[in-house]
Amino acid sequence: MPQVIHASHGTMLISSRAYAPNDIILSIDVAVGISPTPDRYSVQIGVGTHVLPPRDLPRDAPPYWRYLNHACNPSGRWVGLELRARRAIAEGDELTFNYLTTEWEMNEPFHCRCGTCGGRRIAGFRHATVEDRHSVDAELASHIRELWAKHGLTQPAHATAAAHLR
């Protein structure tokens, strides 16, 4: 099981073992709670569908996905309801994912602290720059791709091909 760490800059989830690329790190159990709107700890899993952790959980208790921080170059990526390793992950590495790949609109936008982007504003894919949208295109959740097309935002030509490979 991953380890929850509380630091001065926030809470983070740390790997308790090594993972090879594409290994399953953890999964979302949709039985925990579904909402049509996002909240601070939700993960969007469909158009208008956000999975929420139960309220009043003990500190550091599962579901562990509620402790996943955003990173522009993350260690993990969502494939359906599974967080998979994007690259080799060592024991002790922080487990992260890029919120732009699953979240259309954030309930609480923030400035990124991943250290690789210069502190860009993360407010959800809908509000991302064209450059940021294209940088995450290959790892977008299907609901974000659907919303991207629905709202008439420009998609690169390879987007349709990438969706069929998932």
N, C-alpha and C positions, 0 to 999 in steps of 0.2 A: 504494500500500500504506500502511496505517496505520503510525504510528511508536510504538514502545514507549519509554516514559519511566520511568526509575527515580528516584523522589523519596524524601525522608526519610519520608514517610507511606505508601510502597508503590509498586507498579508500576501504570502506567496506559497505556491505549491512546489515542492521539491521532489525530484525523482529518488525513490529508495532503491532503485536498481538500474542497470543499463538496459537500453532498448536499441534494437536495430531499426533502420528505416522501415516504415510501414507497420511495425509492431503496434498492436492495440495497447494503449496506455490505460484508458478507462472508457466507460460507456455511460450514456444518459439513460436513466430509467424514467420513462414518461409518466409513470404512475405517481411520481412525486407531486406533480401539480402543473396545470396548463393555464395560461392566461392569453387573452388576445392582445395584451399590451406588455411592453418590456418593463423590467425593473432593474435595479442595480445588479442583481445576481442571476438574472435569467439568461438563457441561451435561446436564440431564435432557431426553431427547427422547421418552420414552415411559414407560408404567407399568413400573417396574423396569428401565429402560434409560437408562444414562448414557454419554455419549460422553466418552472420555478422550484427552488428548493423549499422544503417545508419550513414554516416559520417556527421560531423558538427552538431551534436545534442547539444542542450543546456546542460550545466552541470547539473547533477542529474536527467535528464529526462529519461523516459523509452526508450528502454527496460531495465528493471532492472537486467536481467540476466548478463548483461555486467559487473556488479559490484560484481559478486560472486567470492569470493576468494577460493583458494584451502585449504583443510584441510585433514590430514590423517585420522582423526576421525570426519567427517563432520556432519553437522546438516541435510543436504539434500542429495538426490540421484535422478538422472534422470531416469524416467520411460517413455520411448518414448520422447515426447517433454514437459513433465511435471516434474517440480522439486517437489518432495514429501519429506515430513518430514521423516527422518530415525528414529527419536525418538521424544519425547515430546520437543517442543521448546517454551521457554518463551518469552514474549514480552521483547524486548531489547537484545535478543541473536543475535549473528552474524549468517547470513545465508551463508553456504558454501557447497561445494561438493568436492569430490575427483577427481581431473582432470584425474587421471589414468583410471577412469571408462569410459571416453568418448573420450579422446584425444590419438590418436596413436602416433603422433609426435608433439611436441610443437614448435611453431614459436620462442618463447623466453623462453628457459629453465631457471629455477631459483632454488635457495635453499629454501626449505620449512621453513616457520616461524610459523607453527601451534603450536609449543611447545610440541608436543607429540613424534616426530620422531627423534629429534636430528639434524634437518636441512638437510635431504636427498635431493639429486638433483632430481627435477621434470622436466623431458624432454619428457614425454609421455610414454604410456604403452610399446611401442616398446623398450624403453631404460631402463625399470624398472628391478629391480632384480627379480629373480625367486621368492623369498620370498614375495616381494611387489605384484607381479602378482597374486600369490595365495591368498594373503590377501584381494584382491578386487574382486576375481572371482565371488562371488555370486551377485555382483551389476554391472557387466559389461554390457555396451550397446551391442546390438547384432552386430553392425559393428566392435567393438573391438574384440569380440569373433571370428567373421569371419576372421579378419586380423590375429589374433593369430594362428588360424588353418592354414591359407594360408601360413604364413611364417615359418611353421614347428616348432613353439615353443611348448614345452611340455605343455599339458593341463592336469589338474587333472581329474580323472575318473568322478567326480561329476559335471563337467562343462556341459556336455550334458544334464543331468537331470535338472540342474538349469535353463538352457535356455528354457526348455519346460514348466517351472512353470511360466514364465513371460507372 
